[in-house]
Amino acid sequence: MKIGFIGDSLTDGRPGVSFFHILKERYPTVTFVNLGKPGETVKSLHVRLTKMKLATDYDLIFLWIGVNDVYSKLLSVQAQPVVNNHEEFKEIYQQILDMVIASSRKVVTVSPSIVGEDLHNSPNQETKELAALIESISKVKSVDYVNIQAAFKEHLVNVNSSDYISTNPMRVMLDVFFYKKPSKIDELSKKRGLNLTLDGIHLNSTGAQIVADVYAASINRL
């Protein structure tokens, strides 16, 4: 079985704890292909997939993209281009999904992740709007959709989180270089008052385990 994972730094697994590695350990006989790229937006992903020409022998592909189209607006430097509005997001996402569908026997789309652990903040209102768009597109295309925000919410409603969001690109890079071990990542996450993420975006051990469990549920249905 061959499974692909398309997305941004959350899929790539840096910074933070990698859910991808958890899945590799859980399914040692499955071929996993990590196609995550830090900083990726729907625009940059569309360009990348157009250039690289996806292989067409996947049994399953997870498509997890969209959080950087919200998060990057908070950063002083934008590494990748972002869409101008939700209509453009929808148009480009549909094109991406068509490419992915042509490359895999089964596709699972995933809602954008959270931007900060305060689910009521302004960025998370926008991620919810993008999630609704992706769910709608997925229904039209007859592909499975999973709402990772809902999975995170189930955990966050029972804990107290700070409103910490790392908006300094240099701070994010330092986290990549100096916090590689899950134990150190979790320690910094706790220091920042967070429960699922290292910095409001990227996953700690608990967040990575939640994502791995959600993905595993789809894998087990194959």
C-alpha positions in Angstrom: 0.0 0.0 0.0 1.3 3.5 -0.9 0.0 6.6 0.9 0.9 10.2 0.2 0.7 13.2 2.5 0.5 16.6 0.8 0.7 19.8 2.8 2.8 22.3 4.6 5.2 22.3 7.6 2.5 20.4 9.7 2.9 17.5 7.2 6.6 18.0 6.8 7.0 17.7 10.6 9.2 20.7 11.3 9.1 22.6 13.6 7.3 20.6 16.2 6.5 16.9 16.6 5.8 14.9 13.4 2.6 12.9 13.1 4.0 11.4 10.0 6.7 9.6 12.0 4.0 8.3 14.4 2.1 6.8 11.5 5.3 5.2 10.0 5.9 3.4 13.3 2.3 2.3 13.5 2.2 0.9 9.9 5.7 -0.5 9.2 4.6 -2.4 6.1 3.0 0.6 4.4 4.9 2.9 2.0 4.5 6.5 3.2 5.5 9.5 1.0 5.9 12.8 2.7 5.1 15.7 0.3 4.9 18.4 2.9 6.8 21.7 2.5 7.1 24.4 5.1 5.3 27.7 4.4 3.1 26.2 1.7 -0.1 28.0 0.7 -2.7 26.9 -1.8 -1.0 29.1 -4.4 2.5 27.8 -3.9 1.2 24.2 -3.6 -0.6 24.5 -6.9 2.6 25.7 -8.6 4.6 22.9 -7.0 2.2 20.1 -7.9 2.0 21.4 -11.5 5.8 21.3 -11.8 6.4 18.0 -10.1 3.7 15.8 -11.7 2.4 13.5 -9.0 2.9 9.8 -9.4 -0.4 8.0 -10.2 0.0 4.9 -8.1 -1.1 6.1 -4.7 -3.8 4.1 -2.8 -4.5 7.1 -0.6 -3.5 10.7 -0.4 -4.2 13.1 2.4 -4.5 16.8 1.3 -3.9 19.1 4.3 -3.4 22.7 3.2 -4.8 26.2 4.0 -3.6 27.2 7.4 -0.7 29.3 6.0 -3.2 31.3 3.9 -4.4 32.6 7.3 -1.3 32.4 9.5 1.1 34.1 7.0 -1.0 37.3 7.3 0.2 37.6 10.8 3.9 37.3 9.9 6.2 40.3 9.1 7.5 38.3 6.1 5.5 36.1 3.8 7.5 33.3 2.4 4.8 32.3 -0.2 2.0 34.1 -2.0 -1.5 34.0 -0.5 -4.9 34.3 -2.2 -6.7 37.6 -2.3 -10.0 36.3 -1.2 -12.0 33.1 -0.5 -13.2 32.8 -4.1 -9.7 32.6 -5.3 -8.9 30.1 -2.6 -11.8 27.9 -3.7 -10.8 28.1 -7.4 -7.2 27.1 -6.7 -8.1 24.4 -4.2 -10.4 22.8 -6.7 -7.6 22.7 -9.2 -5.3 21.1 -6.7 -7.8 18.5 -5.7 -8.4 17.6 -9.3 -4.7 16.9 -9.6 -4.6 14.8 -6.5 -7.8 12.8 -7.4 -6.1 11.9 -10.7 -3.1 10.5 -8.8 -4.8 8.3 -6.1 -7.4 5.6 -5.8 -8.7 7.4 -2.7 -8.3 11.0 -1.4 -9.0 12.5 2.0 -9.2 16.3 2.4 -8.3 17.8 5.7 -9.6 21.1 7.1 -7.0 23.8 7.8 -5.4 23.5 11.3 -5.8 26.1 14.0 -4.0 29.5 14.3 -3.6 29.8 18.1 -5.3 27.6 20.6 -8.0 30.3 21.3 -10.6 28.9 18.9 -12.6 32.1 19.1 -9.8 34.4 17.8 -10.1 36.2 14.5 -7.6 33.9 12.5 -9.5 30.8 13.6 -12.8 32.3 12.4 -11.2 32.5 9.0 -9.8 29.0 9.2 -13.4 27.8 9.9 -14.6 29.6 6.8 -11.9 27.9 4.7 -12.8 24.6 6.3 -16.4 25.0 5.2 -15.2 25.8 1.7 -13.1 22.7 1.6 -15.9 20.5 3.0 -18.2 21.8 0.3 -15.7 21.2 -2.5 -15.1 17.7 -1.2 -18.7 16.8 -1.3 -19.0 17.9 -4.9 -15.9 15.9 -5.8 -17.1 12.9 -3.8 -14.0 12.6 -1.6 -13.8 12.1 2.1 -13.3 15.1 4.4 -12.0 15.2 7.9 -12.3 18.2 10.2 -9.1 18.4 12.2 -10.3 21.5 13.9 -13.1 19.6 15.5 -10.7 17.0 16.8 -8.6 19.7 18.4 -11.6 21.4 19.8 -12.6 18.2 21.6 -9.4 18.4 23.5 -9.1 22.2 24.0 -12.6 22.6 25.6 -11.3 20.7 28.6 -8.1 22.7 29.2 -6.9 26.2 29.6 -4.6 27.5 26.8 -2.7 30.8 26.4 -3.3 33.0 23.3 0.4 32.6 22.3 1.0 32.6 18.5 4.5 32.9 17.2 4.5 35.6 14.6 8.3 36.2 14.3 9.7 34.1 11.4 13.1 34.1 13.2 11.6 32.7 16.3 10.0 29.9 14.2 13.4 29.1 12.6 15.0 29.0 16.0 12.4 26.5 17.2 13.3 24.3 14.2 17.0 24.3 15.0 17.0 24.1 18.8 13.8 22.1 19.6 14.0 18.8 17.8 13.3 16.2 20.5 9.6 15.8 21.4 10.4 16.1 25.1 12.0 19.5 24.5 9.2 20.6 22.2 6.6 19.6 24.9 8.6 21.5 27.5 8.6 24.7 25.5 4.9 24.2 24.6 4.0 24.0 28.3 6.2 27.0 29.1 4.1 29.0 26.6 0.9 27.8 28.1 -0.1 25.6 25.2 -1.7 22.2 25.0 -1.6 21.0 21.4 1.0 23.1 19.7 4.6 24.3 20.1 3.8 27.9 19.1 0.1 28.1 18.3 0.5 26.4 14.9 3.0 23.6 14.9 2.3 20.4 16.8 3.5 19.2 20.1 3.3 15.5 21.1 -0.3 15.7 22.0 -1.3 17.5 18.8 0.7 15.1 16.7 -0.9 12.1 18.3 -4.4 13.5 17.6 -3.6 14.1 14.0 -2.1 10.6 13.7 -5.2 9.1 15.2 -7.5 11.0 12.8 -5.4 9.9 9.8 -5.2 6.3 11.1 -9.0 6.1 11.1 -9.0 6.8 7.4 -6.1 4.4 6.7 -7.9 1.6 8.6 -11.0 2.0 6.3 -9.0 1.1 3.2 
